[in-house]
Amino acid sequence: MGVLVQKFGGTSVESYEKMKEVVNIIKSYREKGNDLAVVVSAMGRKGAPYATDTLIDLCKNVNEKASKRELDLIMSCGEIISGTILSSMLEGENIPSIFLTGTQAGIITTNSYSNAKIKKINSQRIETELSMGKVVVIAGFQGSTEDGDVTTLGRGGSDTSAVAIGKALGSKKVQIYTDVDGIMTADPRVEPDARVIKFIEYEEVFQMAEQGSKVIHPRAVELAKKADIILEIKNTLNPEYEGTKIGSIKNLQHGNQSYEEEEGFISTVAHKNNIAQVKVKSCEDVFSRILNEMEDKKINMDMINFFIEDKGFAINKSDVDVVEEILKKNSVQYEINKDCAKVTLLGSKITETPGVIAKIMRGLTKINIELLQSSDSYTSVSCLVKEKDMVETIHIIHNLFYKNED
């Protein structure tokens, strides 16, 4: 049957009670005959006693300029704590288990502390323990350099660890357990009618991450795509629910019906706040210089609209001061709206479907929401609106394209 890799996030291991649910999931898959490699995150999220941010503060409270090497060492303790506890709980349930740190699991990385990349995985130790009938629990988010220095993998590191281990073990599937039922058509904290997407392609997940959705890190998805591994997003507290499968059209085919036939063109409605809109009066002679200066300052421009009279684009609100300084230096007329948000409709065939933009505009106009700017691509339509209108815009767009769907 091969090795099934399961990854449990911080909310899944934040307490003994949650870990008991994890143990039950592991037990059920063992009873089906699976060999299991289980990757864990640190316990809980920001504010929890053993969460990564809490551990970082232990060092920064005594030295604000603590070295990245030392910070990686203390950050790695979070996964060691949760992994050791989970392995002990499994043993207490008479399930043979062993815990391995990233180093013990053979995860070799670059020496870029706090944002290391996995170079290779020497999986012999994992395979040996699996052959002895054990559930191998592995610390996510970490590895070590060739010289043995502990490193961490940066944001989304535990997801990346799980997929990399799956690739090394020849797994066809990696399960990512979290606190939601799967990838949703919108953020359920904002859109109460959001529903789970059953099947989605790798490329669509990249687009979602770029537009503000945060379910699984793109690095993990990229690795899964290269290894042709199907990712399953599942809920620890609702494990029987099928969740979301991420893959290619080829490997997502199921039964007599393919993913392409079953799914419509819409994936999700994503959003980003803390966006600023910049409008610059026509100034062809200096605008190229402005663009060059923004590039030098590593300012990302988005939703670029160039017209005869003015040029409009969106930036992160955190970059406003730098951009304004550049504009003033070049003596151009400009206007900046600092309180904006971007709402994006994503899907693989949007441009093949007539009337999408018109439908959105009619919906927004009906409730007097001003569309400040828009942009589109083959897979997306983005709307820039005032931040105060963001939630209502999400509701409108989501209802327009999901209403009366099962």
C-alpha positions in Angstrom: 0.0 0.0 0.0 3.0 2.3 0.4 3.7 4.9 3.0 1.1 7.5 3.9 2.5 10.8 5.1 0.2 12.8 7.4 1.0 16.3 8.6 -0.8 17.8 11.6 -0.7 21.6 12.1 -0.4 23.6 15.2 -4.1 23.7 16.0 -4.3 19.9 15.6 -1.7 19.4 18.4 -2.3 22.4 20.6 -3.7 20.4 23.5 -3.8 16.8 24.9 -7.5 16.7 23.8 -6.6 17.6 20.2 -3.7 15.1 20.2 -6.1 12.4 21.3 -8.1 13.1 18.1 -4.8 12.8 16.1 -4.1 9.5 17.8 -7.5 8.2 16.7 -6.9 9.3 13.1 -3.5 7.5 13.1 -5.0 4.4 14.7 -7.8 4.3 12.0 -5.3 4.4 9.1 -3.0 1.8 10.7 -6.0 -0.5 11.0 -6.4 -0.1 7.2 -2.9 -1.4 6.7 -1.0 1.9 6.1 2.6 2.5 7.1 2.6 6.0 8.6 5.1 8.8 8.7 3.5 11.7 10.7 4.9 15.2 10.5 4.0 17.7 13.3 4.0 21.4 13.8 4.7 23.2 17.1 1.8 23.2 19.6 -0.7 26.0 19.0 -0.4 29.4 17.4 0.9 32.8 18.6 0.5 33.2 22.3 0.5 29.5 23.2 3.3 28.5 25.6 5.2 26.4 23.1 4.3 28.1 19.8 7.1 29.2 17.5 6.5 32.9 18.2 6.6 32.3 22.0 9.9 30.5 21.7 11.4 33.3 19.6 10.4 35.8 22.3 12.3 33.9 24.9 15.5 34.9 23.1 14.5 38.3 21.9 13.5 39.3 25.4 17.1 39.1 26.4 18.7 40.1 23.1 16.7 41.8 20.4 19.5 41.1 18.0 19.8 37.4 18.8 21.5 35.6 15.9 19.4 33.6 13.4 21.4 30.5 14.2 20.4 30.6 17.9 16.8 31.5 16.9 16.6 28.5 14.7 17.8 26.3 17.6 15.1 27.6 19.9 12.4 27.6 17.2 13.1 23.9 16.5 12.1 23.0 20.1 8.4 23.6 19.4 8.1 20.6 17.0 10.3 18.5 19.3 7.9 19.1 22.2 4.8 18.3 20.2 6.4 15.3 18.4 7.7 13.8 21.6 4.3 14.1 23.3 2.4 12.6 20.4 4.8 9.7 20.1 4.4 9.0 23.8 0.6 9.1 23.5 0.8 6.6 20.7 2.9 4.3 22.8 0.4 4.6 25.6 -2.2 3.3 23.2 0.0 0.3 22.4 0.8 1.7 19.0 4.6 1.3 18.4 6.1 4.7 17.7 9.3 6.7 17.5 9.9 10.4 17.3 12.7 11.8 15.1 13.9 15.4 14.9 14.5 16.8 11.4 18.2 16.0 11.7 17.5 12.4 12.8 15.1 12.0 9.9 17.9 12.9 7.5 16.6 16.3 6.3 19.6 18.1 4.9 19.2 21.8 4.2 21.1 24.9 3.0 22.6 27.1 5.8 20.1 30.0 5.3 19.0 30.2 8.9 15.2 30.9 9.4 14.5 30.3 5.7 16.5 27.2 4.7 15.7 25.1 1.7 15.8 21.3 1.7 18.7 19.9 -0.4 18.0 16.2 0.1 16.5 13.7 2.5 18.5 10.6 3.6 15.4 8.5 4.4 17.1 5.3 5.5 16.4 5.9 9.3 12.7 6.6 8.6 12.4 3.5 6.4 14.2 1.3 9.0 11.8 2.4 11.7 8.8 1.9 9.4 10.0 -1.7 8.6 9.9 -2.4 12.3 6.1 -1.6 12.3 6.4 1.8 14.0 4.6 5.0 13.4 7.4 7.4 12.7 6.6 10.9 14.1 8.9 13.6 12.6 9.4 17.2 13.5 8.3 19.5 10.7 9.7 22.9 9.8 13.3 21.9 10.5 16.4 20.1 9.3 20.2 20.6 9.5 23.1 21.6 7.4 25.8 19.2 6.2 27.8 20.3 9.3 24.9 19.5 11.7 23.7 23.0 12.5 19.9 23.0 13.1 17.9 25.1 10.6 14.3 26.0 10.1 12.4 26.2 6.8 10.5 29.5 7.1 6.8 30.0 6.7 4.9 26.9 5.7 7.9 24.8 6.6 6.0 21.9 8.1 3.9 21.5 4.9 7.1 21.5 2.9 8.7 18.9 5.3 5.7 16.6 4.8 5.7 16.7 1.1 9.5 16.4 0.9 9.3 13.3 3.1 6.5 11.9 1.0 8.7 12.4 -2.1 11.7 10.7 -0.5 9.5 7.7 0.6 7.8 7.4 -2.8 4.3 8.3 -1.4 1.5 8.9 -3.8 -0.5 11.0 -1.3 0.2 13.4 1.6 -2.6 14.4 4.0 -2.5 17.9 5.5 -4.7 18.1 8.6 -5.8 21.5 9.8 -8.8 23.2 11.5 -11.0 23.6 8.4 -12.8 21.0 6.2 -10.7 21.8 3.2 -10.0 24.6 0.8 -13.0 26.9 0.7 -14.7 29.0 -2.0 -13.9 32.0 0.3 -12.6 32.6 3.8 -15.3 31.1 6.0 -14.5 33.7 8.7 -15.7 36.4 6.3 -18.1 34.6 4.0 -20.6 32.4 6.0 -21.8 30.6 2.8 -18.3 29.5 1.8 -18.2 25.8 0.8 -15.5 23.2 0.4 -13.9 22.7 -3.0 -13.5 19.0 -3.6 -10.9 19.0 -6.3 -8.4 21.8 -7.3 -5.3 21.9 -9.5 -1.9 22.8 -8.3 -1.8 26.0 -10.4 -5.0 27.2 -9.0 -3.6 26.9 -5.5 -0.6 29.0 -6.5 -3.0 31.7 -7.7 -5.0 31.5 -4.4 -1.8 32.0 -2.3 -0.8 34.9 -4.5 -4.1 36.6 -4.1 -4.3 36.2 -0.3 -5.7 32.8 0.6 -3.6 30.9 3.2 -4.3 27.2 3.4 -1.1 25.5 2.3 2.2 27.1 1.4 3.1 27.3 -2.3 6.5 25.8 -1.7 4.8 22.6 -0.6 2.4 22.6 -3.6 5.3 23.2 -6.0 7.2 20.2 -4.6 4.0 18.0 -4.7 3.5 19.0 -8.4 7.1 18.0 -9.3 6.7 14.7 -7.5 3.1 14.1 -8.8 1.9 13.7 -5.2 -1.8 14.3 -4.5 -2.3 16.5 -1.4 -5.4 16.1 0.7 -6.5 19.0 3.0 -8.5 17.5 5.9 -10.0 18.6 9.2 -8.6 16.9 12.4 -11.9 17.3 14.1 -13.9 16.0 11.1 -11.6 13.4 9.7 -14.3 11.4 7.9 -15.1 14.3 5.6 -13.3 13.9 2.3 -11.8 17.4 2.3 -10.0 18.9 -0.7 -7.7 17.0 -3.1 -5.0 19.0 -4.9 -3.4 17.6 -8.0 -3.3 17.7 -11.8 -6.2 16.9 -14.0 -4.6 13.6 -14.7 -4.1 12.4 -11.1 -7.4 13.9 -9.9 -9.5 11.7 -12.2 -11.8 9.7 -10.1 -14.3 6.9 -11.0 -16.0 7.5 -14.3 -16.0 11.2 -14.0 -12.9 13.5 -14.4 -12.1 16.5 -12.3 -12.3 18.7 -15.5 -15.9 17.5 -16.2 -17.1 17.8 -12.6 -15.8 21.2 -11.6 -17.0 24.6 -13.0 -14.6 27.4 -13.8 -14.6 29.0 -10.4 -12.2 28.1 -7.7 -12.5 30.7 -5.0 -12.9 34.3 -3.9 -9.7 35.6 -2.3 -9.0 38.9 -0.7 -6.2 41.1 0.6 -6.6 44.2 2.7 -4.0 46.8 3.6 -3.7 47.9 0.0 -3.1 51.4 -1.3 -4.1 52.8 -4.7 -1.7 55.2 -6.4 -2.8 57.5 -9.3 -0.1 59.5 -11.1 -1.0 62.2 -13.7 0.4 61.5 -17.1 4.1 62.1 -17.1 5.7 59.9 -19.8 9.1 61.6 -19.6 9.7 60.7 -16.0 7.4 57.7 -15.4 10.0 55.2 -16.5 12.4 56.7 -14.0 9.8 56.3 -11.3 9.3 52.7 -12.2 13.1 52.1 -12.1 13.3 53.7 -8.6 10.4 51.6 -7.3 12.1 48.5 -8.7 15.3 49.4 -6.9 13.4 49.8 -3.6 11.7 46.3 -4.3 8.2 47.8 -4.4 5.7 45.4 -5.9 3.1 47.0 -8.2 -0.2 45.3 -8.8 -3.4 45.9 -10.9 -1.5 48.2 -13.3 -3.8 50.4 -15.5 -2.1 52.9 -17.8 -4.4 55.5 -19.4 -3.7 58.7 -21.4 -4.4 61.1 -18.6 -3.2 59.0 -15.6 -1.6 55.8 -14.5 -3.0 53.7 -11.7 -1.6 50.8 -9.7 -1.9 49.2 -6.3 0.8 48.6 -3.7 1.0 47.3 -0.1 0.1 50.0 2.4 3.4 49.4 4.1 5.2 50.8 1.0 3.2 54.1 0.8 5.9 56.3 2.5 8.6 55.0 0.2 6.5 55.4 -3.0 5.4 58.9 -1.9 9.0 59.9 -1.4 9.8 58.8 -4.9 6.9 60.6 -6.4 7.7 63.9 -4.6 11.3 63.7 -5.7 10.2 63.4 -9.3 7.8 66.4 -9.0 4.7 64.6 -10.4 1.1 65.1 -9.5 -0.3 62.1 -7.7 -3.1 60.9 -5.5 -2.9 58.0 -3.0 -5.9 56.2 -1.4 -4.4 54.3 1.6 -7.5 52.4 2.6 -8.2 49.9 -0.1 -8.7 46.1 -0.5 -8.4 43.7 -3.4 -11.0 41.0 -4.0 -10.2 38.4 -6.6 -12.4 35.8 -8.3 -10.2 32.9 -9.3 -10.8 30.0 -11.8 -9.2 28.1 -14.6 -11.5 29.2 -17.4 -12.7 32.7 -16.5 -11.9 34.3 -19.8 -13.7 31.5 -21.7 -16.9 32.5 -19.8 -18.7 35.5 -21.2 -20.1 38.3 -18.9 -18.0 37.7 -15.8 -16.8 41.2 -15.4 -20.1 42.7 -16.4 -21.9 40.5 -13.8 -19.5 41.7 -11.0 -20.0 45.4 -12.0 -23.8 45.1 -12.0 -23.7 43.4 -8.5 -21.4 46.1 -7.0 -23.3 49.0 -8.6 -26.6 47.7 -7.3 -25.4 48.3 -3.7 -23.4 51.4 -4.5 -19.9 50.0 -4.0 -17.4 52.0 -6.0 -15.1 49.9 -8.2 -11.8 51.9 -8.0 -9.9 49.7 -10.4 -10.0 46.3 -12.0 -7.7 43.8 -13.7 -8.0 40.4 -15.2 -6.0 37.5 -16.5 -6.9 34.1 -18.0 -7.5 32.8 -14.5 -8.7 35.8 -12.4 -10.7 39.0 -12.2 -9.5 41.4 -9.4 -11.5 44.3 -8.0 -10.0 47.2 -6.0 -12.5 48.7 -3.6 -12.4 50.8 -0.5 -11.4 48.7 2.5 -14.7 49.4 4.3 -16.5 47.7 1.3 -14.3 44.6 1.3 -16.5 42.2 3.2 -19.6 43.2 1.3 -17.7 42.9 -2.0 -16.7 39.3 -1.0 -20.4 38.5 -0.3 -21.6 40.0 -3.6 -19.1 38.2 -5.8 -19.4 34.9 -3.9 -23.2 34.9 -4.1 -23.1 35.8 -7.8 -21.1 32.8 -8.7 -22.2 30.2 -6.0 -25.9 30.9 -5.5 -28.1 27.9 -5.6 -25.2 25.5 -6.1 -25.1 22.3 -4.1 
